[in-house]
């Protein structure tokens, strides 16, 4: 059992170095999160943000226009279908019955 708890001088130094590196990383992350420059972005960044928002807004309006065109086409198609249905109502077809329920196979037991 004593072999598991003994360390050579090089192993001890390596362990200490690893602990110091990990502690330095944690301290650096904590310091970088607590120090922030401010809430206002630089003018270049602000301009880039505005350009991005303008670009995304124009895409959104294009999508809305495309949807409107689709709905007007669909409305026209629906109107045409209704006209055709009115003409063809002379020979009414009987309503379809509900489909039969599917047969359930037993689940294999292992």
C-alpha positions, -999 to 999 in steps of 0.1 A, spaced: 0 0 0 28 24 7 38 23 -30 6 41 -39 13 70 -15 50 76 -22 62 101 -48 96 108 -62 110 144 -62 102 148 -99 66 135 -95 61 160 -66 74 189 -87 53 180 -117 22 178 -95 29 212 -80 35 227 -114 2 213 -127 -17 227 -97 -1 261 -102 -9 261 -139 -46 252 -132 -48 278 -105 -34 305 -128 -59 296 -155 -88 298 -131 -75 331 -118 -71 345 -153 -106 335 -163 -121 351 -132 -101 383 -138 -111 385 -175 -148 380 -166 -148 407 -139 -130 433 -161 -151 445 -190 -143 476 -210 -178 490 -211 -212 485 -226 -208 507 -257 -191 491 -287 -166 509 -308 -178 529 -338 -165 503 -362 -183 475 -344 -215 496 -342 -214 502 -379 -209 465 -386 -238 456 -363 -261 481 -381 -251 467 -415 -258 431 -403 -292 441 -390 -300 459 -422 -291 428 -442 -311 405 -420 -341 428 -421 -341 429 -459 -340 391 -459 -370 390 -436 -390 413 -459 -381 392 -489 -394 361 -471 -426 379 -462 -431 390 -498 -426 354 -510 -451 341 -485 -477 367 -496 -472 357 -533 -477 320 -523 -509 328 -504 -523 348 -533 -515 319 -557 -530 294 -533 -562 316 -529 -565 316 -567 -561 279 -569 -587 274 -541 -611 296 -560 -606 277 -592 -612 244 -573 -644 257 -558 -657 267 -592 -649 232 -606 -665 216 -577 -697 236 -581 -699 225 -617 -693 188 -609 -717 186 -580 -743 170 -603 -729 135 -598 -723 134 -560 -701 106 -548 -709 88 -516 -689 98 -486 -659 76 -478 -662 54 -448 -635 55 -421 -606 31 -426 -605 -1 -406 -581 0 -376 -548 -17 -381 -542 -51 -368 -519 -52 -338 -493 -80 -338 -482 -94 -305 -449 -82 -293 -423 -111 -290 -414 -120 -255 -378 -130 -247 
